[in-house]
Amino acid sequence: MARPNRALVLASATLVGLTLTLVVSQGMMGAERPHYADWTRLNPQKNFIRSAHPEAKDVYVNAAGADAALTRSFPFPAGSELVKESIDTDTLEVFVITAMRKVPGFDPDNGDWEYGMFERGDDGAFSGMWADVGSEMHQMCVSCHTNAAANDFVFLSYAGD
């Protein structure tokens, strides 16, 4: 049976002039592509590399950060945004979206990256937040991403050659 089209606003936040709004529409053929799916997809196929995000993943980068990611030209410019969809391997549904965006002056000691996490609820809608500097969530993200300091705190092993 066909489901009616409906847009779900997953998250919207503005900081220092940057806004990231994640939107998914669901229609007759299942989930349609959210706006960030039109960005550069960094993994050539589903990424199953085990990490802090253990499920299948697709990773997208916006136009501001695409050149840095693809050519490994660091640091990423201000305004770069990366979105990682964690996908349930049984249902193939996105159940968590993690994101990072480069915000000048946000956290200079850690590449000025702001981290966000948005989880799908039982109703299908996503909710979450961007982490404040020094928060437990921010510290958790930083503790892992410092292992990629040479790549401006961004893991790129899934992006292929």
C-alpha positions as CSV (number, residue, x, y, z in Angstrom):
1,M,0.0,0.0,0.0
2,A,1.3,3.4,-0.9
3,R,2.3,5.8,1.9
4,P,1.4,9.5,1.5
5,N,4.3,11.8,1.0
6,R,5.4,13.5,4.2
7,A,8.5,15.6,5.1
8,L,10.2,15.0,8.4
9,V,12.4,17.8,9.6
10,L,15.1,15.9,11.4
11,A,17.1,18.7,12.8
12,S,17.8,22.3,12.3
13,A,20.4,24.4,14.1
14,T,22.2,27.6,13.3
15,L,25.5,28.7,14.7
16,V,27.8,31.4,13.4
17,G,25.7,31.7,10.3
18,L,25.8,28.0,9.4
19,T,22.5,26.1,9.2
20,L,22.1,22.4,8.7
21,T,18.6,21.2,8.2
22,L,18.2,17.4,7.6
23,V,15.0,16.5,5.8
24,V,13.7,13.1,4.7
25,S,10.6,12.6,2.6
26,Q,8.8,9.3,2.5
27,G,6.7,8.3,-0.5
28,M,5.5,5.4,-2.5
29,M,8.9,3.9,-3.1
30,G,10.1,4.1,0.5
31,A,12.4,6.8,1.7
32,E,13.3,9.4,-0.8
33,R,16.7,11.1,-0.7
34,P,17.3,13.8,1.9
35,H,18.8,17.0,0.7
36,Y,22.4,16.0,1.8
37,A,22.2,12.9,-0.4
38,D,22.8,15.3,-3.3
39,W,26.2,16.2,-1.8
40,T,29.3,14.2,-2.7
41,R,29.0,10.7,-1.4
42,L,32.5,9.7,-0.1
43,N,32.1,6.0,0.1
44,P,31.8,4.2,-3.3
45,Q,29.7,1.5,-1.7
46,K,28.1,0.9,1.7
47,N,30.8,1.3,4.3
48,F,30.9,-1.7,6.7
49,I,34.2,-0.8,8.4
50,R,33.7,-1.2,12.1
51,S,34.1,2.0,14.0
52,A,32.4,4.0,16.7
53,H,29.5,3.8,14.3
54,P,29.3,0.0,13.8
55,E,26.5,-0.4,11.3
56,A,26.5,0.1,7.5
57,K,27.2,3.7,6.7
58,D,26.9,6.2,3.9
59,V,28.9,9.5,4.2
60,Y,28.3,12.7,2.4
61,V,30.2,16.0,2.2
62,N,28.9,19.3,1.0
63,A,30.4,21.4,-1.8
64,A,32.5,23.4,0.6
65,G,34.4,20.4,1.9
66,A,34.3,18.1,-1.2
67,D,37.6,19.1,-2.6
68,A,39.4,18.7,0.7
69,A,37.9,15.3,1.2
70,L,38.5,14.0,-2.3
71,T,42.1,15.3,-2.7
72,R,43.1,15.0,0.9
73,S,43.9,18.7,1.0
74,F,43.7,19.8,4.7
75,P,42.5,21.6,6.6
76,F,38.9,21.6,5.5
77,P,37.6,25.1,4.7
78,A,35.1,26.8,7.0
79,G,31.5,25.8,6.1
80,S,32.5,22.2,5.4
81,E,29.8,19.7,6.5
82,L,29.9,15.9,6.6
83,V,26.8,13.7,7.3
84,K,27.0,10.0,8.1
85,E,23.9,7.8,7.9
86,S,24.1,4.7,10.1
87,I,21.9,2.1,8.4
88,D,20.3,-0.9,10.0
89,T,21.6,-3.9,8.0
90,D,18.3,-5.8,8.4
91,T,15.8,-3.1,7.5
92,L,18.1,-0.8,5.4
93,E,16.7,2.1,7.3
94,V,18.7,5.0,8.5
95,F,18.5,4.9,12.3
96,V,21.2,7.5,13.3
97,I,22.6,10.5,11.6
98,T,25.8,11.9,12.8
99,A,27.2,15.1,11.4
100,M,30.1,17.4,11.8
101,R,30.6,21.0,10.5
102,K,33.5,23.3,10.4
103,V,32.7,26.5,12.4
104,P,35.5,29.1,12.7
105,G,36.3,29.7,16.4
106,F,34.1,26.9,17.7
107,D,36.8,24.6,19.1
108,P,40.3,25.7,17.7
109,D,42.1,22.9,19.7
110,N,40.1,20.3,17.8
111,G,39.9,21.7,14.3
112,D,36.8,23.9,14.9
113,W,34.5,20.9,14.3
114,E,31.1,20.9,15.8
115,Y,29.5,17.4,16.2
116,G,25.8,16.5,16.1
117,M,23.8,13.3,16.5
118,F,20.2,12.7,15.5
119,E,18.4,9.4,16.3
120,R,15.2,8.0,14.7
121,G,12.4,7.6,17.2
122,D,9.6,5.0,17.2
123,D,7.5,7.4,15.2
124,G,10.1,7.6,12.4
125,A,11.1,11.2,13.2
126,F,14.7,12.1,14.0
127,S,15.6,14.2,17.1
128,G,19.0,15.1,18.5
129,M,21.3,18.0,18.9
130,W,24.6,19.7,18.2
131,A,27.1,19.2,21.0
132,D,28.3,22.2,22.9
133,V,32.1,22.5,23.4
134,G,33.0,20.6,26.6
135,S,29.8,18.6,26.8
136,E,30.0,14.9,27.3
137,M,28.9,14.3,23.7
138,H,31.5,16.7,22.3
139,Q,34.2,15.1,24.4
140,M,33.2,11.6,23.2
141,C,33.4,12.7,19.6
142,V,36.7,14.6,20.1
143,S,38.3,11.6,21.9
144,C,37.8,9.5,18.7
145,H,38.4,12.1,16.1
146,T,41.8,13.1,17.5
147,N,43.0,9.9,16.0
148,A,42.4,11.5,12.6
149,A,44.1,14.8,13.4
150,A,46.4,14.4,10.4
151,N,43.3,14.5,8.2
152,D,41.9,17.6,10.0
153,F,40.0,15.3,12.4
154,V,38.0,13.5,9.6
155,F,38.2,9.8,9.0
156,L,38.4,9.1,5.3
157,S,39.4,5.4,5.1
158,Y,36.0,4.5,3.7
159,A,36.4,6.9,0.7
160,G,38.5,4.5,-1.3
161,D,41.7,5.6,-3.2
